Amino acid sequence: MKTLSNLLVISSVLLSLTACATHDDESYFDTSFGMNSEGESAPAPTGTTQLIEIDNGTEVRSFYLYLPTAYLKNPNAASEKWPLVIALHSDSEKDGTGFIRDTLFTEEAEKNGVLAAFPNRGNFISEIDAATTRTQVLGDILSLQSLVEKTIDYSINLGADPERVYLLGYGSGSVQGQTIGCNLAARFAALAFVSGSVITESAETCSPAHFPSVLTIHGTEDLSSPYEGMSSWKGMSIALSSVSETTDYWTTKGGCGRSPTVTLMPDLAPDDGTISSRTSYSGCANGRVVESIIVQNGDHSYPGGVLPITYGVSMDFNANTVILEFFSRYQLGI
């Protein structure tokens, strides 16, 4: 079993292969990495995904780390500063590779010169059965939070920029992620959550000292994390907030203005049966924003992903593109 110290040695070898990012005034990402000489989109990722195991003496935890081509080709990558996205997978995806497979997130990471880490939730909520207690579920979220912190620290040793760390969650990874994003708000420049709401109890107890920008994406016909919320998530005495309550939660935490801007998004795929709108609250603490994309007739899905295309899966926009564009606007302290 590889320990953290062993892996740091391995990583130092990888660093000899790694790319320098430059940033303009409008974005903290360098989007030229994914373009050819004519400015066209690059082919599928040619970076590398590796399994990282961290042994803390009592247990071994793991995550998958994607390093884009631009990083691998830069001999000074460890001394450069790279954006990092921590992505939490859903129940159905089982581990980090499922998130990569179903969302194609690494393709967008490749285009933007972004490091992407996919923690393996392991024996968390996906393993709930009749004997699982509410206390165990909430405790598991804190255990995952610890893994997220270790993932960030490990990635910073490889050149991830501590000022440009972002959190993304999908499904139950989004539910867990909203608690983690609030508890660790000082470590994230921005948060994004797809098809998952805030756990009501967590919402009542978290008070972030630093407020990050927040983007949520949710379908009105989501049955797993219902648009109107639910009093018993996964059969437990754990309530999920509605989408409206989740938005209110974040705008209240951020002290945002109460006169949002609402924009109807283009219906680029009319046959998918969905149409989306984007609501933006400005005037939040630290110059941040809270944005919410509502997919009318949308189900529990990841827009633009590769899951079976059925009625209710929005193909009008690609969630990865929207999320990374949103992330690129923010870094800690600015």
C-alpha positions as YAML, in Angstrom:
chain: A
units: angstrom
residues:
- id: 1
  name: MET
  ca: [0.00, 0.00, 0.00]
- id: 2
  name: LYS
  ca: [1.39, 3.41, -0.95]
- id: 3
  name: THR
  ca: [1.67, 5.93, 1.86]
- id: 4
  name: LEU
  ca: [1.44, 9.69, 1.38]
- id: 5
  name: SER
  ca: [5.21, 10.05, 1.59]
- id: 6
  name: ASN
  ca: [5.68, 7.34, -1.04]
- id: 7
  name: LEU
  ca: [3.22, 9.03, -3.34]
- id: 8
  name: LEU
  ca: [4.90, 12.39, -2.98]
- id: 9
  name: VAL
  ca: [8.07, 10.77, -4.31]
- id: 10
  name: ILE
  ca: [6.13, 9.33, -7.23]
- id: 11
  name: SER
  ca: [4.55, 12.71, -7.82]
- id: 12
  name: SER
  ca: [7.92, 14.43, -7.91]
- id: 13
  name: VAL
  ca: [8.76, 12.28, -10.91]
- id: 14
  name: LEU
  ca: [5.52, 13.30, -12.61]
- id: 15
  name: LEU
  ca: [6.35, 16.94, -11.98]
- id: 16
  name: SER
  ca: [9.28, 16.69, -14.36]
- id: 17
  name: LEU
  ca: [6.78, 16.24, -17.19]
- id: 18
  name: THR
  ca: [4.42, 19.17, -16.44]
- id: 19
  name: ALA
  ca: [2.61, 23.43, -18.10]
- id: 20
  name: CYS
  ca: [2.59, 27.06, -17.26]
- id: 21
  name: ALA
  ca: [-0.78, 28.83, -17.03]
- id: 22
  name: THR
  ca: [-1.24, 32.48, -17.89]
- id: 23
  name: HIS
  ca: [-4.38, 34.42, -17.11]
- id: 24
  name: ASP
  ca: [-6.11, 37.41, -18.67]
- id: 25
  name: ASP
  ca: [-8.18, 40.07, -16.91]
- id: 26
  name: GLU
  ca: [-11.51, 38.29, -17.44]
- id: 27
  name: SER
  ca: [-10.73, 34.76, -16.30]
- id: 28
  name: TYR
  ca: [-8.45, 33.06, -13.82]
- id: 29
  name: PHE
  ca: [-8.17, 30.07, -16.19]
- id: 30
  name: ASP
  ca: [-6.15, 29.78, -19.41]
- id: 31
  name: THR
  ca: [-8.67, 28.38, -21.90]
- id: 32
  name: SER
  ca: [-6.13, 28.29, -24.74]
- id: 33
  name: PHE
  ca: [-4.86, 24.91, -23.49]
- id: 34
  name: GLY
  ca: [-7.73, 23.06, -25.17]
- id: 35
  name: MET
  ca: [-7.46, 24.77, -28.56]
- id: 36
  name: ASN
  ca: [-5.47, 23.99, -31.67]
- id: 37
  name: SER
  ca: [-3.69, 26.64, -33.77]
- id: 38
  name: GLU
  ca: [-7.00, 27.58, -35.45]
- id: 39
  name: GLY
  ca: [-8.74, 28.06, -32.11]
- id: 40
  name: GLU
  ca: [-10.84, 24.92, -32.51]
- id: 41
  name: SER
  ca: [-11.69, 22.57, -29.67]
- id: 42
  name: ALA
  ca: [-9.04, 20.00, -28.82]
- id: 43
  name: PRO
  ca: [-9.73, 16.24, -29.04]
- id: 44
  name: ALA
  ca: [-10.51, 14.12, -26.00]
- id: 45
  name: PRO
  ca: [-8.13, 14.41, -23.01]
- id: 46
  name: THR
  ca: [-4.58, 13.19, -23.40]
- id: 47
  name: GLY
  ca: [-3.66, 13.94, -19.79]
- id: 48
  name: THR
  ca: [-3.40, 11.28, -17.13]
- id: 49
  name: THR
  ca: [-5.69, 10.03, -14.35]
- id: 50
  name: GLN
  ca: [-4.01, 8.30, -11.42]
- id: 51
  name: LEU
  ca: [-5.29, 6.70, -8.24]
- id: 52
  name: ILE
  ca: [-3.82, 8.33, -5.13]
- id: 53
  name: GLU
  ca: [-3.99, 6.46, -1.82]
- id: 54
  name: ILE
  ca: [-3.41, 8.18, 1.52]
- id: 55
  name: ASP
  ca: [-2.63, 6.01, 4.53]
- id: 56
  name: ASN
  ca: [-3.06, 7.94, 7.78]
- id: 57
  name: GLY
  ca: [-2.16, 4.97, 9.96]
- id: 58
  name: THR
  ca: [-5.72, 3.89, 10.74]
- id: 59
  name: GLU
  ca: [-7.29, 3.70, 7.29]
- id: 60
  name: VAL
  ca: [-6.47, 4.14, 3.64]
- id: 61
  name: ARG
  ca: [-8.48, 6.73, 1.71]
- id: 62
  name: SER
  ca: [-8.18, 7.42, -1.98]
- id: 63
  name: PHE
  ca: [-9.02, 9.79, -4.83]
- id: 64
  name: TYR
  ca: [-8.42, 9.97, -8.56]
- id: 65
  name: LEU
  ca: [-6.35, 12.90, -9.80]
- id: 66
  name: TYR
  ca: [-6.49, 14.16, -13.39]
- id: 67
  name: LEU
  ca: [-3.44, 16.07, -14.67]
- id: 68
  name: PRO
  ca: [-4.04, 17.83, -18.02]
- id: 69
  name: THR
  ca: [-1.58, 17.71, -20.89]
- id: 70
  name: ALA
  ca: [-0.52, 21.30, -20.30]
- id: 71
  name: TYR
  ca: [0.60, 20.34, -16.80]
- id: 72
  name: LEU
  ca: [2.42, 17.19, -17.91]
- id: 73
  name: LYS
  ca: [4.41, 19.04, -20.57]
- id: 74
  name: ASN
  ca: [5.62, 21.79, -18.25]
- id: 75
  name: PRO
  ca: [8.94, 21.01, -16.50]
- id: 76
  name: ASN
  ca: [8.16, 23.72, -13.92]
- id: 77
  name: ALA
  ca: [4.60, 22.67, -13.13]
- id: 78
  name: ALA
  ca: [5.14, 22.28, -9.37]
- id: 79
  name: SER
  ca: [6.21, 25.91, -9.08]
- id: 80
  name: GLU
  ca: [3.30, 27.17, -11.18]
- id: 81
  name: LYS
  ca: [-0.19, 27.68, -9.79]
- id: 82
  name: TRP
  ca: [-2.99, 25.57, -11.26]
- id: 83
  name: PRO
  ca: [-6.74, 25.74, -10.68]
- id: 84
  name: LEU
  ca: [-8.09, 22.69, -8.84]
- id: 85
  name: VAL
  ca: [-11.63, 21.30, -8.92]
- id: 86
  name: ILE
  ca: [-12.70, 18.76, -6.27]
- id: 87
  name: ALA
  ca: [-15.61, 16.73, -7.71]
- id: 88
  name: LEU
  ca: [-17.86, 14.56, -5.52]
- id: 89
  name: HIS
  ca: [-19.63, 11.71, -7.29]
- id: 90
  name: SER
  ca: [-23.23, 10.53, -6.91]
- id: 91
  name: ASP
  ca: [-24.46, 7.23, -5.43]
- id: 92
  name: SER
  ca: [-24.89, 5.52, -8.80]
- id: 93
  name: GLU
  ca: [-21.33, 6.32, -9.84]
- id: 94
  name: LYS
  ca: [-19.82, 4.38, -6.89]
- id: 95
  name: ASP
  ca: [-16.41, 6.08, -7.13]
- id: 96
  name: GLY
  ca: [-14.53, 8.91, -8.84]
- id: 97
  name: THR
  ca: [-14.19, 7.07, -12.14]
- id: 98
  name: GLY
  ca: [-17.98, 7.01, -12.43]
- id: 99
  name: PHE
  ca: [-18.11, 10.80, -12.26]
- id: 100
  name: ILE
  ca: [-15.47, 11.02, -14.99]
- id: 101
  name: ARG
  ca: [-17.35, 8.52, -17.18]
- id: 102
  name: ASP
  ca: [-20.82, 10.00, -16.80]
- id: 103
  name: THR
  ca: [-19.97, 13.71, -16.99]
- id: 104
  name: LEU
  ca: [-16.87, 13.80, -19.25]
- id: 105
  name: PHE
  ca: [-15.53, 16.38, -16.83]
- id: 106
  name: THR
  ca: [-11.88, 15.69, -17.67]
- id: 107
  name: GLU
  ca: [-12.49, 16.86, -21.25]
- id: 108
  name: GLU
  ca: [-13.37, 20.32, -19.95]
- id: 109
  name: ALA
  ca: [-10.49, 20.20, -17.45]
- id: 110
  name: GLU
  ca: [-8.15, 19.48, -20.36]
- id: 111
  name: LYS
  ca: [-9.38, 22.51, -22.31]
- id: 112
  name: ASN
  ca: [-8.93, 24.82, -19.34]
- id: 113
  name: GLY
  ca: [-5.63, 23.55, -17.91]
- id: 114
  name: VAL
  ca: [-7.36, 22.51, -14.69]
- id: 115
  name: LEU
  ca: [-6.33, 19.84, -12.19]
- id: 116
  name: ALA
  ca: [-9.33, 17.72, -11.18]
- id: 117
  name: ALA
  ca: [-9.58, 15.46, -8.13]
- id: 118
  name: PHE
  ca: [-12.33, 12.89, -7.60]
- id: 119
  name: PRO
  ca: [-12.48, 11.62, -3.99]
- id: 120
  name: ASN
  ca: [-13.74, 8.07, -3.59]
- id: 121
  name: ARG
  ca: [-16.52, 8.34, -1.06]
- id: 122
  name: GLY
  ca: [-16.14, 4.67, -0.21]
- id: 123
  name: ASN
  ca: [-18.51, 3.25, 2.41]
- id: 124
  name: PHE
  ca: [-20.64, 6.36, 2.62]
- id: 125
  name: ILE
  ca: [-24.28, 7.06, 1.88]
- id: 126
  name: SER
  ca: [-24.28, 4.76, -1.15]
- id: 127
  name: GLU
  ca: [-24.11, 1.88, 1.35]
- id: 128
  name: ILE
  ca: [-27.15, 2.91, 3.41]
- id: 129
  name: ASP
  ca: [-29.42, 0.10, 4.55]
- id: 130
  name: ALA
  ca: [-32.16, -0.36, 7.15]
- id: 131
  name: ALA
  ca: [-29.58, -0.54, 9.96]
- id: 132
  name: THR
  ca: [-27.88, 2.74, 9.10]
- id: 133
  name: THR
  ca: [-28.51, 5.52, 11.60]
- id: 134
  name: ARG
  ca: [-28.93, 9.21, 10.99]
- id: 135
  name: THR
  ca: [-25.87, 9.88, 13.17]
- id: 136
  name: GLN
  ca: [-23.77, 7.60, 10.95]
- id: 137
  name: VAL
  ca: [-24.86, 9.45, 7.82]
- id: 138
  name: LEU
  ca: [-24.01, 12.88, 9.21]
- id: 139
  name: GLY
  ca: [-20.74, 11.48, 10.58]
- id: 140
  name: ASP
  ca: [-19.86, 10.09, 7.16]
- id: 141
  name: ILE
  ca: [-20.17, 13.57, 5.68]
- id: 142
  name: LEU
  ca: [-17.56, 14.82, 8.13]
- id: 143
  name: SER
  ca: [-15.35, 11.85, 7.25]
- id: 144
  name: LEU
  ca: [-15.65, 12.76, 3.56]
- id: 145
  name: GLN
  ca: [-14.87, 16.35, 4.49]
- id: 146
  name: SER
  ca: [-11.58, 15.15, 6.00]
- id: 147
  name: LEU
  ca: [-10.75, 13.34, 2.75]
- id: 148
  name: VAL
  ca: [-11.53, 16.52, 0.77]
- id: 149
  name: GLU
  ca: [-9.08, 18.46, 2.95]
- id: 150
  name: LYS
  ca: [-6.37, 15.84, 2.44]
- id: 151
  name: THR
  ca: [-7.04, 15.86, -1.30]
- id: 152
  name: ILE
  ca: [-6.60, 19.64, -1.42]
- id: 153
  name: ASP
  ca: [-3.37, 19.51, 0.61]
- id: 154
  name: TYR
  ca: [-1.94, 16.73, -1.55]
- id: 155
  name: SER
  ca: [-2.81, 18.59, -4.76]
- id: 156
  name: ILE
  ca: [-1.24, 21.83, -3.50]
- id: 157
  name: ASN
  ca: [2.03, 19.91, -3.16]
- id: 158
  name: LEU
  ca: [1.76, 19.21, -6.88]
- id: 159
  name: GLY
  ca: [1.21, 22.85, -7.79]
- id: 160
  name: ALA
  ca: [-2.51, 23.43, -7.24]
- id: 161
  name: ASP
  ca: [-3.18, 27.07, -6.43]
- id: 162
  name: PRO
  ca: [-4.68, 27.40, -2.91]
- id: 163
  name: GLU
  ca: [-6.36, 30.60, -4.10]
- id: 164
  name: ARG
  ca: [-8.17, 28.76, -6.92]
- id: 165
  name: VAL
  ca: [-9.71, 25.65, -5.37]
- id: 166
  name: TYR
  ca: [-13.31, 24.86, -6.29]
- id: 167
  name: LEU
  ca: [-15.87, 22.29, -5.14]
- id: 168
  name: LEU
  ca: [-18.34, 20.48, -7.43]
- id: 169
  name: GLY
  ca: [-20.95, 17.92, -6.40]
- id: 170
  name: TYR
  ca: [-23.46, 15.78, -8.28]
- id: 171
  name: GLY
  ca: [-26.47, 13.97, -6.79]
- id: 172
  name: SER
  ca: [-25.76, 12.81, -3.24]
- id: 173
  name: GLY
  ca: [-22.25, 14.20, -3.76]
- id: 174
  name: SER
  ca: [-23.99, 17.56, -4.14]
- id: 175
  name: VAL
  ca: [-26.02, 17.02, -0.96]
- id: 176
  name: GLN
  ca: [-22.87, 16.16, 0.99]
- id: 177
  name: GLY
  ca: [-20.90, 18.84, -0.82]
- id: 178
  name: GLN
  ca: [-23.16, 21.68, 0.30]
- id: 179
  name: THR
  ca: [-22.42, 20.87, 3.93]
- id: 180
  name: ILE
  ca: [-18.71, 20.43, 3.18]
- id: 181
  name: GLY
  ca: [-18.61, 23.61, 1.08]
- id: 182
  name: CYS
  ca: [-20.07, 25.60, 3.95]
- id: 183
  name: ASN
  ca: [-17.83, 24.03, 6.62]
- id: 184
  name: LEU
  ca: [-14.69, 24.51, 4.50]
- id: 185
  name: ALA
  ca: [-15.79, 27.74, 2.82]
- id: 186
  name: ALA
  ca: [-12.47, 29.43, 3.59]
- id: 187
  name: ARG
  ca: [-10.72, 26.96, 1.26]
- id: 188
  name: PHE
  ca: [-12.95, 27.41, -1.79]
- id: 189
  name: ALA
  ca: [-13.19, 30.30, -4.23]
- id: 190
  name: ALA
  ca: [-16.50, 28.99, -5.60]
- id: 191
  name: LEU
  ca: [-18.92, 26.07, -5.30]
- id: 192
  name: ALA
  ca: [-21.21, 24.33, -7.82]
- id: 193
  name: PHE
  ca: [-23.88, 21.72, -7.14]
- id: 194
  name: VAL
  ca: [-25.92, 19.68, -9.61]
- id: 195
  name: SER
  ca: [-29.12, 17.82, -8.63]
- id: 196
  name: GLY
  ca: [-28.76, 18.09, -4.87]
- id: 197
  name: SER
  ca: [-29.98, 20.36, -2.06]
- id: 198
  name: VAL
  ca: [-28.85, 21.42, 1.39]
- id: 199
  name: ILE
  ca: [-29.44, 19.13, 4.38]
- id: 200
  name: THR
  ca: [-31.71, 21.23, 6.58]
- id: 201
  name: GLU
  ca: [-29.88, 20.43, 9.83]
- id: 202
  name: SER
  ca: [-26.50, 21.33, 8.33]
- id: 203
  name: ALA
  ca: [-27.94, 24.57, 7.02]
- id: 204
  name: GLU
  ca: [-28.96, 25.55, 10.53]
- id: 205
  name: THR
  ca: [-25.54, 24.95, 12.11]
- id: 206
  name: CYS
  ca: [-22.98, 26.20, 9.55]
- id: 207
  name: SER
  ca: [-21.75, 29.80, 9.62]
- id: 208
  name: PRO
  ca: [-18.96, 30.31, 7.07]
- id: 209
  name: ALA
  ca: [-16.43, 33.01, 7.91]
- id: 210
  name: HIS
  ca: [-15.62, 33.42, 4.21]
- id: 211
  name: PHE
  ca: [-18.34, 33.40, 1.57]
- id: 212
  name: PRO
  ca: [-17.61, 31.77, -1.84]
- id: 213
  name: SER
  ca: [-19.67, 32.21, -4.99]
- id: 214
  name: VAL
  ca: [-22.26, 29.47, -5.44]
- id: 215
  name: LEU
  ca: [-23.94, 27.97, -8.53]
- id: 216
  name: THR
  ca: [-26.72, 25.38, -8.32]
- id: 217
  name: ILE
  ca: [-28.33, 23.42, -11.18]
- id: 218
  name: HIS
  ca: [-31.58, 21.56, -10.51]
- id: 219
  name: GLY
  ca: [-34.45, 19.98, -12.44]
- id: 220
  name: THR
  ca: [-38.07, 20.59, -11.48]
- id: 221
  name: GLU
  ca: [-38.90, 16.86, -11.90]
- id: 222
  name: ASP
  ca: [-36.01, 15.49, -9.84]
- id: 223
  name: LEU
  ca: [-37.33, 12.58, -7.77]
- id: 224
  name: SER
  ca: [-34.10, 11.76, -5.90]
- id: 225
  name: SER
  ca: [-33.56, 15.28, -4.58]
- id: 226
  name: PRO
  ca: [-37.03, 16.76, -5.12]
- id: 227
  name: TYR
  ca: [-37.44, 20.35, -6.25]
- id: 228
  name: GLU
  ca: [-39.82, 20.96, -3.34]
- id: 229
  name: GLY
  ca: [-37.55, 19.21, -0.82]
- id: 230
  name: MET
  ca: [-38.29, 16.15, 1.31]
- id: 231
  name: SER
  ca: [-38.64, 15.31, 5.01]
- id: 232
  name: SER
  ca: [-37.00, 11.86, 4.82]
- id: 233
  name: TRP
  ca: [-33.94, 11.51, 2.59]
- id: 234
  name: LYS
  ca: [-33.13, 7.87, 1.78]
- id: 235
  name: GLY
  ca: [-35.65, 6.74, 4.38]
- id: 236
  name: MET
  ca: [-33.86, 8.53, 7.22]
- id: 237
  name: SER
  ca: [-34.95, 11.36, 9.53]
- id: 238
  name: ILE
  ca: [-32.86, 13.77, 7.48]
- id: 239
  name: ALA
  ca: [-34.68, 16.58, 5.69]
- id: 240
  name: LEU
  ca: [-33.54, 18.05, 2.38]
- id: 241
  name: SER
  ca: [-34.33, 21.68, 1.69]
- id: 242
  name: SER
  ca: [-36.26, 22.67, -1.41]
- id: 243
  name: VAL
  ca: [-34.42, 24.37, -4.27]
- id: 244
  name: SER
  ca: [-35.91, 27.70, -3.22]
- id: 245
  name: GLU
  ca: [-34.83, 27.14, 0.40]
- id: 246
  name: THR
  ca: [-31.35, 26.13, -0.76]
- id: 247
  name: THR
  ca: [-31.03, 29.36, -2.75]
- id: 248
  name: ASP
  ca: [-32.31, 31.36, 0.24]
- id: 249
  name: TYR
  ca: [-29.77, 29.57, 2.43]
- id: 250
  name: TRP
  ca: [-26.81, 30.65, 0.33]
- id: 251
  name: THR
  ca: [-28.07, 34.19, -0.38]
- id: 252
  name: THR
  ca: [-28.71, 34.70, 3.35]
- id: 253
  name: LYS
  ca: [-25.26, 33.38, 4.29]
- id: 254
  name: GLY
  ca: [-23.75, 35.75, 1.73]
- id: 255
  name: GLY
  ca: [-25.88, 38.78, 2.57]
- id: 256
  name: CYS
  ca: [-26.81, 39.00, -1.11]
- id: 257
  name: GLY
  ca: [-29.21, 41.48, -2.68]
- id: 258
  name: ARG
  ca: [-32.86, 40.48, -3.05]
- id: 259
  name: SER
  ca: [-33.44, 41.71, -6.61]
- id: 260
  name: PRO
  ca: [-32.04, 38.94, -8.81]
- id: 261
  name: THR
  ca: [-31.53, 39.01, -12.55]
- id: 262
  name: VAL
  ca: [-33.37, 36.22, -14.40]
- id: 263
  name: THR
  ca: [-32.26, 35.11, -17.87]
- id: 264
  name: LEU
  ca: [-33.95, 32.55, -20.11]
- id: 265
  name: MET
  ca: [-31.30, 30.23, -21.53]
- id: 266
  name: PRO
  ca: [-31.35, 29.26, -25.25]
- id: 267
  name: ASP
  ca: [-33.42, 26.15, -26.04]
- id: 268
  name: LEU
  ca: [-30.73, 24.56, -28.21]
- id: 269
  name: ALA
  ca: [-32.17, 21.03, -28.01]
- id: 270
  name: PRO
  ca: [-35.96, 21.39, -28.19]
- id: 271
  name: ASP
  ca: [-36.47, 17.63, -28.46]
- id: 272
  name: ASP
  ca: [-35.15, 17.04, -24.93]
- id: 273
  name: GLY
  ca: [-38.38, 18.43, -23.45]
- id: 274
  name: THR
  ca: [-36.60, 20.92, -21.16]
- id: 275
  name: ILE
  ca: [-36.03, 24.65, -21.01]
- id: 276
  name: SER
  ca: [-33.79, 26.41, -18.50]
- id: 277
  name: SER
  ca: [-33.53, 29.78, -16.76]
- id: 278
  name: ARG
  ca: [-30.64, 31.30, -14.83]
- id: 279
  name: THR
  ca: [-31.18, 33.51, -11.77]
- id: 280
  name: SER
  ca: [-28.29, 35.59, -10.42]
- id: 281
  name: TYR
  ca: [-28.07, 37.32, -7.03]
- id: 282
  name: SER
  ca: [-25.32, 39.93, -6.75]
- id: 283
  name: GLY
  ca: [-24.24, 42.18, -3.90]
- id: 284
  name: CYS
  ca: [-23.02, 39.25, -1.78]
- id: 285
  name: ALA
  ca: [-20.13, 39.37, 0.69]
- id: 286
  name: ASN
  ca: [-16.63, 39.58, -0.80]
- id: 287
  name: GLY
  ca: [-18.10, 40.63, -4.16]
- id: 288
  name: ARG
  ca: [-19.46, 37.14, -4.67]
- id: 289
  name: VAL
  ca: [-22.67, 35.95, -6.35]
- id: 290
  name: VAL
  ca: [-25.23, 33.18, -5.97]
- id: 291
  name: GLU
  ca: [-26.67, 31.75, -9.18]
- id: 292
  name: SER
  ca: [-29.34, 29.13, -9.75]
- id: 293
  name: ILE
  ca: [-30.13, 27.34, -13.02]
- id: 294
  name: ILE
  ca: [-33.59, 25.75, -13.02]
- id: 295
  name: VAL
  ca: [-34.27, 23.10, -15.67]
- id: 296
  name: GLN
  ca: [-38.02, 22.97, -16.31]
- id: 297
  name: ASN
  ca: [-39.06, 19.30, -16.74]
- id: 298
  name: GLY
  ca: [-35.50, 18.31, -15.86]
- id: 299
  name: ASP
  ca: [-34.94, 15.11, -13.92]
- id: 300
  name: HIS
  ca: [-32.12, 13.92, -11.64]
- id: 301
  name: SER
  ca: [-29.37, 14.31, -14.22]
- id: 302
  name: TYR
  ca: [-26.20, 16.12, -15.26]
- id: 303
  name: PRO
  ca: [-26.92, 18.44, -18.24]
- id: 304
  name: GLY
  ca: [-24.84, 17.58, -21.27]
- id: 305
  name: GLY
  ca: [-23.48, 14.35, -19.73]
- id: 306
  name: VAL
  ca: [-23.33, 10.94, -21.38]
- id: 307
  name: LEU
  ca: [-25.99, 9.15, -19.35]
- id: 308
  name: PRO
  ca: [-28.80, 7.69, -21.51]
- id: 309
  name: ILE
  ca: [-30.54, 10.62, -23.18]
- id: 310
  name: THR
  ca: [-34.17, 10.51, -22.12]
- id: 311
  name: TYR
  ca: [-36.91, 13.06, -21.68]
- id: 312
  name: GLY
  ca: [-35.84, 15.27, -18.77]
- id: 313
  name: VAL
  ca: [-32.09, 15.25, -19.42]
- id: 314
  name: SER
  ca: [-31.20, 18.75, -20.62]
- id: 315
  name: MET
  ca: [-28.95, 18.94, -23.65]
- id: 316
  name: ASP
  ca: [-29.46, 22.70, -24.05]
- id: 317
  name: PHE
  ca: [-26.22, 23.38, -22.21]
- id: 318
  name: ASN
  ca: [-23.18, 21.51, -20.96]
- id: 319
  name: ALA
  ca: [-22.94, 21.69, -17.18]
- id: 320
  name: ASN
  ca: [-19.14, 21.31, -17.28]
- id: 321
  name: THR
  ca: [-18.72, 24.32, -19.56]
- id: 322
  name: VAL
  ca: [-21.08, 26.46, -17.50]
- id: 323
  name: ILE
  ca: [-19.51, 25.43, -14.20]
- id: 324
  name: LEU
  ca: [-15.89, 26.01, -15.24]
- id: 325
  name: GLU
  ca: [-16.78, 29.37, -16.76]
- id: 326
  name: PHE
  ca: [-18.40, 30.26, -13.44]
- id: 327
  name: PHE
  ca: [-15.38, 29.05, -11.46]
- id: 328
  name: SER
  ca: [-12.96, 30.96, -13.68]
- id: 329
  name: ARG
  ca: [-14.34, 34.29, -12.44]
- id: 330
  name: TYR
  ca: [-13.24, 33.79, -8.85]
- id: 331
  name: GLN
  ca: [-10.25, 33.24, -6.62]
- id: 332
  name: LEU
  ca: [-9.84, 33.69, -2.88]
- id: 333
  name: GLY
  ca: [-9.22, 37.25, -1.79]
- id: 334
  name: ILE
  ca: [-10.35, 38.75, -5.13]
...
